[in-house]
Amino acid sequence: MNEVRILLVCMEGASLNAYIKELDSLGVAYDVVPSFGDTYKHKKTKYNGFLFDVATVVRAKPKEKIEANRFVERFPVLRINYLLSGNVIRGIPIGQFSGESNELVYFITHVCANFPARSLRGSKSSSRVLNVLLRRELGPDKIRIEKSVTFDISEEGGFFFSVKRWEEGEPLSVVVKELADMTPILSVVQRVQIWGKTDKIPGIEVKFLTMTEAQADQIEELLLFNKDIK
């Protein structure tokens, strides 16, 4: 089970001790944080799933609960509760990746074990407007560049304004003008909103496939501290 890594969000106490004992018995790798506000300490570590202690969730601040919901959208999550009277751990799977079983062991060995590990990066996004260039390779030595702006961006992708014709699955590269490292980011189109078809902003939702460490760090700084990118 060494290939599986879990992040446990739980306050100090008897519940935490019970969870750790269970994880140790499974031989799974894990990290522990006492609150959702402390998850940033492991932002570069890749995880296969989360365990949320119920009491910790209840006591979380509204801002932290928003952060928890972002994790639910991207990872398998089991909300767990330790019953001291019966020395039992009960679970409730939440989110689209978490399966249907309430059993902690099943969640670890079947759900998380089959979910590709990913880092906490990309769990946040920003509606800040940045200037970008959308590069399309139309053939040998033929590249078309479209000037655009972001309406949403994270370390995993973003939504870019465009009135051009795009297809889902189409490859492209993105250059973010505000980043110090302007290396083109290889990307793929995931969704298209066509001009004139709806009352929504026309454009493309893309997934980033490659990004340098410097680019990821600078985007993360923008999302965490809402500072200007220079």
Disulfide bonds with the S-S distance in Angstrom:
none
